[in-house]
Amino acid sequence: MAAALQLPRRQLHSCWLCDSFVSSSFSDIVRHIGSIHSHYPNFRVSCGICGCVAQFHNFVTYKSHLYKNHLAVLKGQSEPHLSFFNSLPSQVNEDHWEARHDDNTEQIFEIQCSINEDSDDDEIEEHIFNSQPLEDDDDEATKKSKALFILKTSEVRKLTLTAVNNILGDVQQLIEVALTDAQKKTQRSLMSCGIDVSIVPDFEANFTSAMKPFDGIDTEYLQMKYFKETLGLIEPREIILGSSVFFNSSGLKRNFDKFYYVPFKATIQSLMNSAFLLDQISSPHSSNDYIMEDYCDGDQFHTHPLFSCDPYSLQVILYYDDMEVVNPLGSNTKTHKLGMFYFTLGNIHPYYRSTVRHIYLLSIAYTLDIEKYGIDEILKPFMNEIKEFEEDCGCEISVNGFSQYLRGSLSVCCADNLASQLLGGFKALNAALRKCRWCMGTQSLIQTEFREQYFLRRDRNSYKKHCQYLDGPLHDHLSTTYGISRNSILNSSKYFHCADGLPPDCMHDVLEGVLPYTVKLLLLTFIQHKHYFTLEEFNDRICYFPFGACESEKPATISSTSLMSSDKSLRQSATEMWCLGRYLPLLIGDLVSEDDEHWSNMLTLCEIVDNIFGPKCSSKSLDHLDHLIRLFLTQFKTLYPDQSIIPKMHYLIHYPSCMRRFGPLSRHWCMRFEAKNNYFKEMAHVIGNYKNIAKTLSLRHQLIHG
């Protein structure tokens, strides 16, 4: 009996961005990615062929990479041997995680298992055909691709709606010309073959419909409708705070004060349908040793009544800051200043959480309205939704079509000092006798004491007691005395409290406070009194020093004006100051005496900075940090007796205990949140129309991120 014919097995490939497309040809997968996924605003694809770790945000570049480096795979002469998850975290595309929990994954697995070595070509083609979408699905996928093209054109390229409409009109006109010419050539080719065009089904209709690529989404109204119904756009909600009446040339007018709120629950609902986010929440990243790497390793997490019992509950991190969208030296700075409220989730691994795409918009309000009505009014709708997640049964959320109950609460609130004081109900620094939100230290006490044990710490009980004092007739006096102006609405949370939920921001405290202040005094001492070098020599070393390509912002040269100014700044950005502090020993170390006390004090600060900004910490390292901070402040007061200990220097004594409570403070700094502001600043500059700019920015943000 003749042996059965053994056909070579044809390996099936599935799209790793969606898993809904399967083909035996890898080039078909590439074409699918180009036609469907490349128009997504956050498009990103990894090569993965034979372990290649190259990543691309542009499909044309990705395709060019394949032709240059993996041509044999495209031609089907060799297998791609895709590998995405055996690389470092920085080389992993988050979108690949979407395929891990997709319902189609199991279906594709069954298809691959069912094709054995005895299968013939017809069976293989049948499996491939069955895995392809139907014609209606093709039409919908094409329409979705066109809608995403519009989104990418307007939001990623940051164009005005007028410019986008002009582009769409030009594209449609170009397509009409090209298809008209193609239709005529096709007709001539068919006629030369003896085929009557009139008997070809839908020949002319197909060309005619293709000449209107944006039909059904060609107006702003139809686009918004499609985005909401199909793409799940979460539209910002307008909330009126109050109104005022005024007269103008048209007569009596009423002006409504309002802000724009992106529903928190709706955002969480959308996030829960992301396989990547589900995986992050269902896989806690707590450290198994005594090394603290994130909030989930700190003491507060381990003693938290919710997080310690339910590690899968949402750890909401709130952020607030004011942002100027116009020229800060112009006449409309106060008018168009906006209060930006963001949030992210502590459940997400710090590596991914640091990316802007995982920082979500919560509210945008005018700063003038925040001052007029109070920040609690802006936070009220958010806190009402947070309380739903804090219920014992949790909040009902639909996950992949199934109803689930999810619990969560505020973990920490991140902000600079001014914003933290406002969020927590503390009085502004310049108007309070006790300026610290962690202790009851007065201005005179913080000048002489550098141990945390010497200060009476604030806690929930003292906070509540001081707020009760404010109800009496001596409100203003007691508010100044205790440094508290009101009981914050954040304290209405079942678990969170401002007395122990506002971590310090090392960016503003160190990089924009202690470090430039100390470096400025050091340079003045070395240049004017000890004459180790001149300012010109120091600037020359900055200019010619090989900082390396990894330094995104190298320090700028220091002018004599900024060095001699009465303030405590060197006119450097936080990133530039951080770079200068790290490389200062290499810049001038050879010019300074080894036993110089001022230089020793500076090196102590450099070690403190390294410990504070480190991604990990331990109990022993925090004990050492506490010793270094006490040593630095004691030396500073001795070496610079005419200089005062500024509040940001006093905050350092609380850093070791805060790091024990919250984990490494680099996980809670404002640097990444402020990077989120860049999108809004650039968009406001492009739009150029500041009439209700809060509404415009919130909507444009949601179009690309919501």
Salt bridges, closest charged atoms under 4 A:
ASP28 OD1 - ARG31 NH2 2.22
GLU79 OE1 - HIS13 NE2 3.62
GLU94 OE2 - ARG44 NH2 3.86
GLU94 OE1 - ARG357 NH1 3.66
GLU94 OE1 - HIS358 NE2 2.63
ASP95 OD1 - ARG357 NH2 3.56
GLU125 OE2 - ARG10 NH1 2.88
GLU155 OE2 - ARG700 NE 2.73
ASP181 OD2 - LYS185 NZ 3.23
GLU235 OE1 - LYS228 NZ 3.33
GLU238 OE1 - LYS258 NZ 3.65
ASP257 OD2 - LYS372 NZ 3.08
ASP279 OD1 - HIS101 NE2 3.58
ASP294 OD2 - HIS285 NE2 2.70
ASP294 OD1 - ARG353 NH2 2.92
GLU371 OE2 - LYS334 NZ 2.87
ASP376 OD2 - ARG486 NE 3.03
GLU377 OE2 - LYS380 NZ 3.21
GLU388 OE1 - LYS265 NZ 3.61
ASP392 OD1 - LYS494 NZ 2.88
GLU452 OE2 - ARG457 NH1 2.37
GLU452 OE2 - HIS654 ND1 2.89
ASP476 OD1 - HIS475 ND1 3.17
ASP500 OD2 - ARG460 NE 2.99
ASP505 OD2 - HIS508 ND1 2.23
GLU512 OE1 - HIS508 NE2 3.82
GLU551 OE1 - ARG582 NH2 2.64
ASP567 OD1 - LYS520 NZ 3.02
ASP567 OD2 - ARG571 NH1 2.69
ASP590 OD1 - ARG541 NH1 2.71
ASP596 OD2 - LYS530 NZ 2.63
ASP596 OD1 - HIS598 ND1 3.85
GLU607 OE2 - HIS624 NE2 2.96
ASP623 OD1 - ARG660 NH2 2.40
ASP626 OD2 - ARG630 NH1 3.34
GLU674 OE2 - HIS508 NE2 3.32
GLU682 OE1 - LYS158 NZ 3.52
